[in-house]
Amino acid sequence: MNFSSEKPFLSIKDTSTRSGLSQYYIRQRCIDGTIPHRRLGIKYYIDYDAFMEREHLLAAQSCKPLSEAQ
């Protein structure tokens, strides 16, 4: 489902399949408002590009350089 021609919005199931993250994790992030999404009725649609950018930033922040890890 696309709400505009510029940004792909995906269902939780499709986002999970593409990202490799669990549906539960994605749904919880929608509920707590930490990922960009739209809700139509009971279904959530995720702005996939913005979601993956956010996940990559979180992963980069959690990695420490080798000099700090030792």
BELHUUR-V579128 format. One record per backbone hydrogen bond with DSSP energy under -1.0 kcal/mol. NH is the residue of the N-H (numbers start at 1). CO is the residue of the C=O. If there is no record, write none. Layout:
nh:NH co:CO
nh:NH co:CO
This chain:
nh:10 co:46
nh:15 co:11
nh:16 co:12
nh:17 co:13
nh:18 co:14
nh:19 co:15
nh:20 co:16
nh:26 co:22
nh:27 co:23
nh:28 co:24
nh:29 co:25
nh:30 co:26
nh:31 co:27
nh:32 co:28
nh:34 co:29
nh:35 co:29
nh:38 co:45
nh:40 co:43
nh:43 co:40
nh:45 co:38
nh:46 co:10
nh:47 co:36
nh:48 co:8
nh:48 co:46
nh:51 co:47
nh:52 co:48
nh:53 co:49
nh:54 co:50
nh:55 co:51
nh:56 co:52
nh:57 co:53
nh:58 co:54
nh:59 co:55
nh:60 co:56
nh:61 co:57
nh:62 co:58
nh:68 co:65
nh:69 co:65
nh:70 co:66
